[in-house]
Amino acid sequence: MDIGALLTTAGNLMLTGMVGVFVFLSLLIGAVTLMSKLASKFSQPELAASQRTPSFKSQGVPNEHIAAISAAIAQYKINNN
């Protein structure tokens, strides 16, 4: 075989592979899009979860913890001075 025939065979193989991958990815994107539409059509809206308020009052450190830490620091300073 000469180099021209080998390059033609390689080009055909490359083109076939690229077309195959393109078709596969196109089908995959279509399937995912279809499943997303079906899932959103049949899913129940979660209104109760979004309308609920959090049960905790604040997100900070509780006052009892701050008092305990402050007392521990004060005791440490007294014992080490």
Rosetta constraint file for C-alpha pairs under 8 A:
AtomPair CA 1 CA 5 HARMONIC 6.39 0.50
AtomPair CA 1 CA 6 HARMONIC 6.98 0.50
AtomPair CA 2 CA 6 HARMONIC 6.59 0.50
AtomPair CA 3 CA 7 HARMONIC 6.12 0.50
AtomPair CA 4 CA 8 HARMONIC 6.17 0.50
AtomPair CA 5 CA 9 HARMONIC 6.15 0.50
AtomPair CA 6 CA 10 HARMONIC 6.09 0.50
AtomPair CA 7 CA 11 HARMONIC 6.01 0.50
AtomPair CA 8 CA 12 HARMONIC 6.17 0.50
AtomPair CA 9 CA 13 HARMONIC 6.16 0.50
AtomPair CA 10 CA 14 HARMONIC 6.05 0.50
AtomPair CA 11 CA 15 HARMONIC 6.04 0.50
AtomPair CA 12 CA 16 HARMONIC 6.04 0.50
AtomPair CA 13 CA 17 HARMONIC 6.15 0.50
AtomPair CA 14 CA 18 HARMONIC 6.14 0.50
AtomPair CA 15 CA 19 HARMONIC 6.10 0.50
AtomPair CA 16 CA 20 HARMONIC 6.12 0.50
AtomPair CA 17 CA 21 HARMONIC 6.19 0.50
AtomPair CA 18 CA 22 HARMONIC 6.09 0.50
AtomPair CA 19 CA 23 HARMONIC 6.12 0.50
AtomPair CA 20 CA 24 HARMONIC 6.13 0.50
AtomPair CA 21 CA 25 HARMONIC 6.06 0.50
AtomPair CA 22 CA 26 HARMONIC 6.04 0.50
AtomPair CA 23 CA 27 HARMONIC 6.17 0.50
AtomPair CA 24 CA 28 HARMONIC 6.15 0.50
AtomPair CA 25 CA 29 HARMONIC 6.10 0.50
AtomPair CA 26 CA 30 HARMONIC 6.19 0.50
AtomPair CA 27 CA 31 HARMONIC 6.08 0.50
AtomPair CA 28 CA 32 HARMONIC 6.17 0.50
AtomPair CA 29 CA 33 HARMONIC 6.09 0.50
AtomPair CA 30 CA 34 HARMONIC 6.09 0.50
AtomPair CA 31 CA 35 HARMONIC 6.11 0.50
AtomPair CA 32 CA 36 HARMONIC 6.09 0.50
AtomPair CA 33 CA 37 HARMONIC 6.29 0.50
AtomPair CA 34 CA 38 HARMONIC 6.19 0.50
AtomPair CA 35 CA 39 HARMONIC 5.95 0.50
AtomPair CA 36 CA 40 HARMONIC 6.14 0.50
AtomPair CA 37 CA 41 HARMONIC 6.10 0.50
AtomPair CA 38 CA 42 HARMONIC 6.25 0.50
AtomPair CA 39 CA 43 HARMONIC 5.85 0.50
AtomPair CA 46 CA 50 HARMONIC 6.74 0.50
AtomPair CA 47 CA 51 HARMONIC 6.12 0.50
AtomPair CA 48 CA 52 HARMONIC 6.26 0.50
AtomPair CA 61 CA 65 HARMONIC 6.75 0.50
AtomPair CA 61 CA 66 HARMONIC 7.02 0.50
AtomPair CA 62 CA 66 HARMONIC 6.64 0.50
AtomPair CA 63 CA 67 HARMONIC 6.17 0.50
AtomPair CA 64 CA 68 HARMONIC 6.17 0.50
AtomPair CA 65 CA 69 HARMONIC 6.13 0.50
AtomPair CA 66 CA 70 HARMONIC 6.06 0.50
AtomPair CA 67 CA 71 HARMONIC 6.12 0.50
AtomPair CA 68 CA 72 HARMONIC 6.17 0.50
AtomPair CA 69 CA 73 HARMONIC 6.21 0.50
AtomPair CA 70 CA 74 HARMONIC 6.17 0.50
AtomPair CA 71 CA 75 HARMONIC 6.09 0.50
AtomPair CA 72 CA 76 HARMONIC 6.11 0.50
AtomPair CA 73 CA 77 HARMONIC 6.20 0.50
AtomPair CA 74 CA 78 HARMONIC 6.27 0.50
AtomPair CA 75 CA 79 HARMONIC 6.21 0.50
AtomPair CA 76 CA 80 HARMONIC 6.08 0.50
AtomPair CA 77 CA 81 HARMONIC 6.07 0.50
